Amino acid sequence: MAVAVSGRPGCVLQRTLSWTNTSRSHSESAKTCREPLFLLSIDRYGKDLGFGIFFPEAIHTSDSLYDATVSDGDCKLRVTIHPGLNPLVDKNELRCGCQLRNVTFSRVIGLDGRNEGDGCPTYRVMNLEVDLDAGFDAGLEAFCGIDIDALPWFGLEGDSRPSLLPLRARRSSYLPMWNNHDYYGDMWKYTAPIQPVANPASDSGEDTEDLQPTVTLREVRQAFLCRSRVVKGILIVRIIHKSRLFYYGKAERNCECPYKAMFEVADRSGQATVVLWNTLCMDWYRCVHPGSTLRLARYRVKESYNSRTGERPKDDIEISLNSRNPSADISLIPKSDVLPQWHLPHTPYTFSCAKEILTCPVGSTCDVIGLVVFVGRPERTRNKDSQGVELWEYRWLQLEDGTTEQPVMVKLFSTSQPEMHSNIHPMTILVCTNVQLMRVSPDRATSFQYLTNTSLTQVYSTGSGHHSTMPYRRLRPVRQFVQWVQTVDENQLLSRAVIGGFFTYPPLPVSLEKYMRDRNGEPGLVTGAELRREVEKLQYRESRTFAIQATVSAVSHVGSGECEEEGCSALSNWTGQLSSTSSTCSRVPLTHPSSPSSVTLSPRSPRLRARQGPFGCGQSAKRRLFHTAEPPRKRLALPLHSNQQTDLEEDADRDFSLWDASMEFLNKTEEADSDEGEDEEEDSGSASSFVTAASSPGSPRQCALGQARAASETVPRRFCPTRRLVQTAAVGLQPACLQEALPQRKLDTFAPADCYHGHYTLTLRALTDGGMVDALFLPGSPGNLHWRPYPHPHNNSWENTLTHGSFSPSAPPPSPSDLIAMATQLTSQRLVCVLEVCQLGSGRVEVVLSRAFPLKD
């Protein structure tokens, strides 16, 4: 049977993939495309039991598989990435927009059950190279002016499209690129699959008996506990709380839609937990929210999971809703059709203000509302409850409500609300429900508290439209907060609004003994070689904390906005002599001139320095799927037609004010009018001459872990309300498709925040094996609301500054030149250094020195 081929004559994919043998064998010889191709998108999904059939020779610990779309500019092709290339995707080295060469394809016919009927071939990419010389913006440049969606699909006729389902596993949807908790794809419905139930009172002449509740939650519970397993009846309940999605897919299970979600529901007789399973999650999860009223029939009653584990014995039963055995009957009742005789309880809220949180008991849950003043960059951490396999995405937020000078700190993990999370930026009003209070006490006199997720946490942000429909807007704490917002000086708030950059919380103790006690059984000190091995295991935006014994070999300071990516002359030409006139970027050796740290830098070109590897070692410009020092940039959901149109879309970001945000709490009509009436303004934040150093190492003396200058993602940015959509996307994670990608340098078009005054770089030498680390030091200082100084005063010596992680809160901090001049205090000083390490992607590693405790003899 002949295979249809789309594309113009001479199409690169057509020339490469024109197999002469049209037999329906399971596999055929591989072919390599020597001409450039571009990666347009990449999608992730979980393995299933068929993995060994598709990839019998592949052995890899990852539970993920990846499908990708590649194009030659004439047509596009859907392929599967061989699992042996997974680590390159995990580290964001193989990413959408990159240019590929020497792509080796193999064709498969008949193995995939989805394609057996039509005999359409599918392709696997067995090997490839990333053309680093082309840069990560190669795809954006190559497809400028091209409608990617209009490109024909190779192997399909006319307007035919490939399946939207994963190619190499029986899964009903793809997973988000960087976490397992969000929904992803068009198959997740936004509206209920069944029309809402009409008001029974208005359906005259019809039998409405089955639309009324015939049983209560109390009766269902009693029947189950009395061992009457068959429980019949119609339940009408109100959703009180909604959980995040739980993905339980495993490689050893063949479940096409391994999702579940939990809802705490109530009627007039009591409460219970409803569990939504599998494909019903795709149909209903996005449609129902706290406050929604549901009619349930054809459900099963089980002993609850919490009761079986003893976690919450009072939740003795759960109502299970599935698509089969039996097929659950679910209806969404409109708010206007809810009858008062049902006596459904209202959604409960327990709002606590910032002042009250200071005295709340640890572990208590509450709801908070606040004005966002800081939104951190997304990072990822390993979930210790799942054998260290799954990575959880989180970021830090700071909220203010006017009740105290201390902001409310929130460590916000994914809540299965991706659209809501993408809309969180400074100067928005944010509501977080069911968050739990955590408190850390580094010493007896000081404690730091923050809020974090529970499984029932939900967030609602200005601009999403939810505030105007939620019942909490009528509560007194919310009304009081909105009144305070309307009195806030917007200019004063905007001057300290920060987005992105490095941030860590809560502060560590100021004593080595306390720090070691608080590690809770985690591994202690690592050697230089162990640190390097562990860092190489980190995936994209994964952050971890390490401790290492070291001495300081050199100290330098880089001022804000004064060192371009090409390098600072004072640093690049350093010969071990401190210059009194170059405190912005100077370096002091703390060892003898013969030591590696005092070697004069070789006059290498800036281009070569920009292509050095993650540990400062020079590498070839083109190499097989490995590190590049160029910083990635993020996403904006815009069609790719031209650079001019992209710029116009960015400049079209609407004006924004706190008054508009507060109006969302009045009524929905006013909110819509306010949105329509916003005026466009010129982009006030685009003209910035600040360019952050990308990843140039401080010295090629030897391969040093880390970077001597801050990467673009390390620098916090001043919030720009007129470009908030672009800025929020630039701070975010690498997108999964080219249409959502931003140019590589987009983040650098935003000015650094006022709290950032440059950074120090300490070159550390491990005591165990001499391994070198370039660690950034970002000390807190008085008046800096972003990196606050530790509350204990001290004399601002190097030892005390490193021990506290900040300058003294009671005295002006020393100037960089004065502190550099005092660097000899660190000569031969043995330290236990606590390092915050984050894999920024594309081979770049950020190492930040959080604490350095002196070792006493």
Secondary structure, 3 states (H helix, E strand, C coil): CCCCCCCCCCCHHHHHCCCCCCCCCCECCCEEECCCEEEEEEEEEECCCCHHHHCCCCCCCCCEEEEEEEECCCCEEEEEECHHHHHHHHCCCCCCCCEEEEEEEEEECCCCCCCCCCCCCEEEEEEEEECHHHCCCHHHHHCCCCCHHHCCECCCCCCCCCCCCCCCCCCCCCECCCCCCCCCCCCCCCCCCCCCCCCHHHCCCCCCHHHCCCCCHHHHHHHHHCCCCCCCCCEEEEEEEECCCEECCCCCCCCCCCEEEEEEEEECCEEEEEEEECHHHHHHCCCCCCCCEEEEECCEEEECHHHHHCCCCCCCEEEEECCCCCCCEEEEECHHHCCHHHCCCCCCCCECCHHHHCCCCCCCEEEEEEEEEEECCCEEEECHHHCCCCEEEEEEEEEECCCCCCCEEEEEECCCCHHHHCCCCCCCEEEEEEEEEEEEEEECCEEEEEEECCCCCEEEECCCCCHHHCHHHHCHHHHHHHHHHCCCCHHHHHHCCEECCCCCCCCCCCCHHHHHHCCCCCCCCCCHHHHHHHHHHCCCCEEEEEEEEEEEEEEEEECCCCCCCCCCHHHHCCCCCCCCCCCCEEEEECCCCCCHHHCCCCCCCHHHHHCCCCCCCCCCCCECCCCCCCCCCCECCCCCCCHHHHHHHHHCCECCCHHHHHHCCCCHHHHHHHHHCCCECCCCCCCCCCCCCCCCCCCCCCCCEECCCCCHHHCCEECCHHHHHHHHHHHCCCCCEHHHECCCCHHHHCCECCCCCCEEEEEEEECCCCCEEEEEECCECCCCCCCCCCCCCCCCCHHHHHHHCECCCCCCCCCHHHHHHHHHHHCCCCEEEEEEEEEEECCEEEEEEEEEEECCC
